[in-house]
């Protein structure tokens, strides 16, 4: 294998968009025919909280991601990566990483 192919293999897919993890949760529940009330009961949270997550108005904590993994079999790391990407998307693009610019 030549050097250029090796470099290509090491590149990672990095989309220029993100989605709230609630969208994935909504699709997963729909495909599995699980109501938000049933899912809330299984998770030990309120149905309102599930609706807030599904509608993108509430974040997913590590504890919640771990519960989702236990209930749905979808790794907590996926939920946390989605949440992290979404949170980064919400940061103002004009914010400077250099504190001396302040």
C-alpha positions as CSV (number, residue, x, y, z in Angstrom):
1,X,0.0,0.0,0.0
2,X,1.4,3.4,-0.9
3,X,1.5,6.4,1.4
4,X,-1.4,8.3,-0.2
5,X,-3.7,5.4,0.2
6,X,-2.7,5.0,3.9
7,X,-3.5,8.7,4.4
8,X,-6.9,8.4,2.8
9,X,-7.7,5.4,5.0
10,X,-6.9,7.4,8.1
11,X,-9.3,10.3,7.1
12,X,-12.5,10.3,9.1
13,X,-15.9,11.3,7.9
14,X,-16.7,14.7,9.4
15,X,-20.1,16.0,8.3
16,X,-20.7,19.7,8.3
17,X,-24.1,19.3,10.0
18,X,-25.5,17.9,13.2
19,X,-28.8,16.7,14.4
20,X,-30.2,16.7,17.9
21,X,-30.1,13.2,19.5
22,X,-33.9,13.5,20.0
23,X,-34.4,13.0,16.3
24,X,-32.6,9.7,16.5
25,X,-34.6,8.8,19.6
26,X,-37.9,9.6,17.9
27,X,-37.1,7.5,14.9
28,X,-35.9,4.6,17.0
29,X,-39.1,4.7,19.1
30,X,-41.2,4.8,16.0
31,X,-39.4,2.0,14.3
32,X,-39.7,-0.2,17.4
33,X,-43.3,0.8,18.0
34,X,-42.5,2.1,21.5
35,X,-44.6,5.0,22.8
36,X,-43.1,7.9,24.6
37,X,-45.1,6.9,27.7
38,X,-43.8,3.3,27.6
39,X,-40.2,4.5,27.0
40,X,-40.5,7.0,29.8
41,X,-41.7,4.3,32.2
42,X,-38.8,2.0,31.2
43,X,-36.3,4.8,31.7
44,X,-37.8,6.0,35.0
45,X,-38.4,9.5,33.7
46,X,-41.5,11.5,32.9
47,X,-43.2,11.4,29.5
48,X,-42.8,15.1,29.3
49,X,-39.0,14.7,29.6
50,X,-39.0,12.2,26.7
51,X,-41.1,14.7,24.7
52,X,-38.7,17.5,25.5
53,X,-35.7,15.4,24.3
54,X,-37.5,14.3,21.2
55,X,-38.4,17.9,20.4
56,X,-34.8,19.1,20.9
57,X,-35.6,21.2,23.9
58,X,-33.6,19.1,26.4
59,X,-30.1,17.7,26.3
60,X,-29.1,14.1,27.0
61,X,-26.9,13.6,30.0
62,X,-24.4,10.8,30.4
63,X,-26.7,9.2,32.9
64,X,-29.6,9.4,30.4
65,X,-27.4,8.1,27.6
66,X,-26.5,5.1,29.7
67,X,-30.1,4.4,30.4
68,X,-30.9,4.7,26.7
69,X,-28.2,2.2,26.0
70,X,-29.7,-0.2,28.6
71,X,-33.2,0.1,27.2
72,X,-32.5,0.4,23.4
73,X,-29.2,-1.3,23.0
74,X,-27.7,1.8,21.3
75,X,-24.4,2.7,22.8
76,X,-24.2,5.6,25.3
77,X,-21.2,6.9,23.3
78,X,-23.4,7.4,20.2
79,X,-25.9,9.5,22.3
80,X,-23.1,11.5,23.8
81,X,-21.4,12.1,20.5
82,X,-24.7,13.3,19.0
83,X,-25.2,15.6,22.0
84,X,-21.7,17.0,21.8
85,X,-21.9,17.7,18.1
86,X,-25.3,19.4,18.6
87,X,-23.9,21.5,21.4
88,X,-20.9,22.6,19.3
89,X,-23.2,23.6,16.5
90,X,-25.0,25.9,18.9
91,X,-21.9,27.8,19.8
92,X,-21.6,31.2,18.1
93,X,-19.3,30.8,15.1
94,X,-17.9,34.3,15.8
95,X,-16.5,33.2,19.2
96,X,-12.7,33.3,19.2
97,X,-10.6,30.5,20.6
98,X,-7.9,33.0,21.4
99,X,-8.6,34.7,24.8
100,X,-6.2,37.6,23.8
101,X,-8.8,38.7,21.3
102,X,-11.3,39.5,24.1
